[in-house]
Amino acid sequence: MKVVLQNLTKKFPNRNKKIGGDVIAVNNFNFEIPDGKLIGLLGPSGCGKSTALNLICGLLEPTEGHIFFGEDEVTNLPPEVRGVGLVFQNYALYPHMTVLQNIMFPLQNLKGDQKLPKEEIVRRAKEAAGLVQIDGLLERKPSEMSGGQQQRVAIARALVKMPKVLLLDEPLSNLDARLRLQTREEIRRIQRETGITTVFVTHDQEEAMSISDLIVVMKDGVIQQIDEPQEVYDDPVNLFVAKFLGTPAINVFEGEVRNGRLHIGGDDLMAVPGVPDKKVFVGIRPEGLEPDPEGTFGCGLVNVEVMGRDTSVVFTHDGAVSENLRAIVASGKRPAKTEKTVRFRPDPLKVHLFDHETEERIRF
C-alpha cells in the first residue's frame, strides 16, 4: 500500500503568549511512500517526525493537506478504520494480560462484519507471535519478559490486524545497545517477510541508515532530503544533513576558495574547479583523511585510539568549526602517538563544500 502525503501541514497554538502565533510542527510535507518499502523518518528531537507519524495514523488532524492510502483519501478518517498498525516507544502492553491475550486484543474489539470467531482470533495471534519468534512465551505476563521480548509483543499486536501500513515510533529507544541491534534486524526481517509498507521514526541515524529503503531527513518540520541511505550520506544537500549523518560526525572547517583552490587556514588542500572565490564551510568525512607525510592538510595530533581493524586519529586544526575532529584510518597507517603533528591527504570524494551564508551544498 503506497502512502501519499500532499502539502501536509500541522500547526499548534503557541503556549508562549509573549511570542504568540502558531508553532508549525510539520510544514508543507510532500512525499510518496512506495508500496512495500521501509521508510526511516530521521531528525533531531522536535523536528516533527512523530507528528508526521501521528498524522498518517489519524491520531492528529492536519491543519492543511491530504493523506492517501493507495488511491483512497484517508485525511478525515478515524485511526481505527485506516488499517494501520502502530508500535509505540513505551510498548503500551496490558500488564494484567498474557502475551497471547495482548496480541489477541485488537481482534477481539472488531465490530460488525469484521468480527472474527474466537478460533480465528487465536490462530492469527499465534501466527503473529511466530513471526516475531515469541511463540514459546504466550502464557507469560509482560513483567516476566525482557525489554526486547516486550517490544516483539508490541510488534506482533500491531501485525495481527494485517495492517495496510505499519508505523513504528522510536520503538528501540528503551533497549540497551545489543538489544537495539538485534531488534532492528528483526524489524527489517519482519518487514521483508510481510511486505507491509512501514514508517520507522527515529533520531538515531545509524538505525535509520541500517534498515531503511529510503530515509527522510527532517529539520524544524521541513523535509531536508529524501534518498537511499548511502546516497544521503555520500551526497548531502546541505550542512545540516552532512552533520546529522555519520558516526563519527563529519569534520567541519572554515575555508576559502581562491583561484580554484580550496584553502583551510594556511593549507592549500586541493583543486575545486568551477567554484568561485568565496568563504565556505568545508566538511570532510573521517574516512576521507589518510595519513601521508606529503599530505596537503597539516594538523595537530591529540591522540591515536586503536580500535582493532581501524584506528581513530584525534586531531586539531585552527580552521575547525566542529569539536572532536577525527580521522578513521587503517591500523597499518596510523601515526605514532609520540608525534605532535600529522599530515593528511584528503579524498576529494569525501570533501564537501557548503555556502557560508545559506549552508547549501556547493558542487564541484
N, C-alpha and C positions, 0 to 999 in steps of 0.2 A: 504494500500500500504506500504510494507516494504521498507526501505531505507538502502542500504548497502554502507558504506564508507570503501574503501580499500587503505591503505597506503597513506592517503590524506595528502599532504604537501603544504603549501603556504609560499613562500619567497618573501620579499620585499627588494629592494635596500636600503642599509643603507645611510641615508642622512648625517650622520656624516662622512665626508671624512677622518677625522683623524683615525677613527676606521676601516672604510671600511668593506667589506664583505656584507653579507645579513642578514636581520632580519627575523627569522623564526617565523611566526605568528601561524601556525599550523604545528605540527611536527609528521608525521607518524601516523595519526589519523585512527584507525581501530575500527569500531563499526557497528553493525546491529541494526537498529531501528525497532522493531517489528511492524507489521501491526496493526493499530488502537490504538496505545498507545500514551500517552503524555510523552515526554521526556524533562527533565529540563537540559539545559546546564548551569552549575554553575561555577563561579570562579570570582576572583577579576578583576578589570579593567585592560585591556591589556593582558589578559590570552589567547585570541584567540577565544573566544566563538562566537562573532559576525562575525569574519572572517569565522569560520566554517559554520555559517548560510548562509553567502553570497556565499560560495562555493556550498552549497546544492541547493540554488535557482538559481545559474548561474550568479549572479552579478559579481563574481570573477572567474577567471580560475585557477585551481590548477597548481602548479609547477610540482607536481608529484601526482600519484594516480588515482583512479577511483571512480565514483559515479554511483550507480544503483538504479533505482526505480523499484521494483519488479525484474524481470529478464532482464530489458532493461537498457543498459548503457546510461546515460544522460550527461556524463562528458563534452562533447563538444557541447551540445545543448544549444541554447539561452534560457533565462528565460521564454519568452512568450510561448514556446512550451513544457515546462517541466510539466505544470499542477500544479503549486504551487500558494498558496495564501500567501502574505507577509504583515504583520502588523508592521509598524514602530513605533519607540519610540515617534515621534512627530506627529503621526496620518496622516499627509500629506493629509488633506482633501482640496477640492477645495472651497475656501471661497465664490465664486460667485454662487455656485450651492446649490440647496436644498439637504436635506438628501436623498430623493429619487433619484435625479439626480446623486449624488455622488455614490450611491450604483449601479445604472444602468451603470455607465461609463465603467467599464471593458467589459460588454456585448455589449455595443454599438460599441466597437472597434474590435470586432471579424470579421475576413475576410473569404472569400471563403465559403467552405462547413460549416464552424462553425457559419456563420452569422445567427442571430435569428430574427424572426418577432418582431415588437415593442410590441405586446400584450404579447408575451412570456417573453420579457425582463422585462416588468413591473411586470408580475406575479412573476418571480423569485426574483426580487428586493424586492417586498413586503413580499415574503416568508422569505427571509434572514432577513429583518427588524423584522419580527415577532419572528424569532428565538432568536434574541438578545434583544427582548422586547422594540423596539423603533418604532413600527408600528403606534403609535399615534403622531409621531414627523416628519412625512415625508415631510412636507412643510416648515420646519424651515431651516434656514441657520446655518452653523457651529458656527458663532459668537453668536447665540441665544441659545446655548446649553452649559451645564456644561462639565467639562473635562471627566467625566465618560461617559456621553452620546456621546461625540465625539469619545471616544475610541470604543464604541459599533458600531458606524457608520463605523469606520475603519475595525472592525472585520467583519461586515456584507458585506462590499465591497470585502473583501478577500474571504468570503464564497460563494458569489453569483456565482462565476465561477465554483463551485463544484470542488475544487482543490483535487488533489491526496494527497498533503501534505500541511499542514498549518504551517507557520513559523512566530513566534512572537519574535520580537527583543526588549527586555526590554519594553513591552507595558504598564507597570504600573508605570514607574518611575516618570511620571509627575503628578501623582494623589496624593491627601492627604491620610493620613493613613486609614481613614474609607472607602474611595472610593477604595483604593487598595484592601482591604479585600473583599469588595463586588464584585469588578470586577474580581478578581481572582477566586472567587466562580462561577461567571457567565461563565468564560472561561472554567472551569472544566465541568460545566453542558453542555455547548455547545459542547465541545469535546466528551463527552459521548453520547450525543444525535445524533451527526453526525457520530461518529466512524472514523473521519478523523485522520490519523497519524499526530501528532503535535509535533513540536520542539519549546520549550519555553526558550528563553535566558534571564538570569537574574544574577545579582550579589548578590541578596537578598536570602540568604539560607532559610529563613522562607517561602518565596514564593515558591521556588523550592520544598521544602520538603512537603508543604501542598497540592499541586495539582498534582505532578508528579507520574507516574507509576515507572519510573526509573530516577535517576539523574546521570549525567556525571560531575564529578568534574575535572576542568582543572587548570593547572598552567604553565605559560610560553609556551603555545601551546601544552602541553603534557597532555594526559589523566592520572589522578592520580587514579581514582577509578570509577567504574560503578556498581551500585546496586540499590535495592529499598531504598527509603529514610531512613527508620528506620534502615536498615542494615548498611548503611554508617555511620549513627550516632553512633550506638552501636559498630561497628566493623571497625573503620578507619584503613587504611593500613599504614598510616604514620602520622607524627606530623602535617604536613600542613593540611591534611583533618580534623584531630581532632580539630585543632584550628579554621578552617574556618566554621565548622558546630556547631551550638549550641548557644542559647541565654538564659542566659548569656554564655559567652565563657567558654571553658574548662580551669580549673586552671592548670598551668604548673609549675613544680618544677625541680630543680637539685636533683637527687637522686643517690643512690649507692646500688647495690646488694652485700650482704656479707653473705656467708654460707646459701644461700637460703632464706634470709630475705631482705625485702626492707627497706632501711633507707633514710629518708629525714632529713638532719641536725642531730639533736640528737634524733630524733624519730624513733623508730623501729615500722614501720607501720603494716606489715603483711608478711605472708609467700608467696614466689613466687617460687614454686617448679620447678626445671629444668632450671632455669635461671642462667648462670654462673656469677661469681663475675665480676662486671664491673660498670662503671659510666653509668647512664641512665637519660633520661628525663622522668618525671612522669606526666601524665595527669589525672586529677580527675574531672569528671563531677560535676557541682554544686549540683545536686540532689543526688550525691553519698557520701555526707558527712552528717552524722546525729549527732547532739549534744549528747554527752554522757560523764558524769563525769569520767567514767573509760576508755574513748576512748584512742587510741594509738597516736593520732595526736593532739599535743598542739599548739595553735595559739593565736596571739594577737587579741583581739576583737576591731574593729574600730567602727562599727555601726550595728544597727538592724533596718531594714526597713520593716515595716509591710505592706503587700500588700493585705490583706484580708484573703483568704484561706491559702496562703503561706506567708513565711517570707524570706527575703533576708538577710543573715548574711554576713557582710563585715568584712574581717579579714586580717591579715598579717602573714607572715612566712619568716624566714631568708633564706630558701631554694627556695623561689619563683623566677620564671623567668618572669611570666606574671604579669601585674598590675591588680589592682581592683579584688582581689580574693573574690569569693562569694560562699556561700553555700545556696541552696534553701531548706528550711525545713518547715515542717508543723507548723502552727502558735502555736499549743499547745505545741511544743517542743522548741520554741525559747528561747535563753538565755536572761537573764536580761540585759538591756542596761547599767546598772551600773557596770557590770563585766569588768575586764581588760583582761581576757583571756577566751578562750573557747576550750574545747576538743571535737574532733570529732571521730566517729567510721566510717572508710571508708568501703564502699560496694565494695568488690573485683570485681564485675561485671562492676563497673563504674571507675575502676582504670586501666589505660593503660600505658604500658612501651614502650619506644622508644629508639633505639640505639643512643648513644650520638654523634656518628660521622655521620651516614647516615640518622638518624631520621626515619628509618623504624621501623615498629611495631615489638615488641618482645612479643610473645605469651607465656602464662604460664597457 
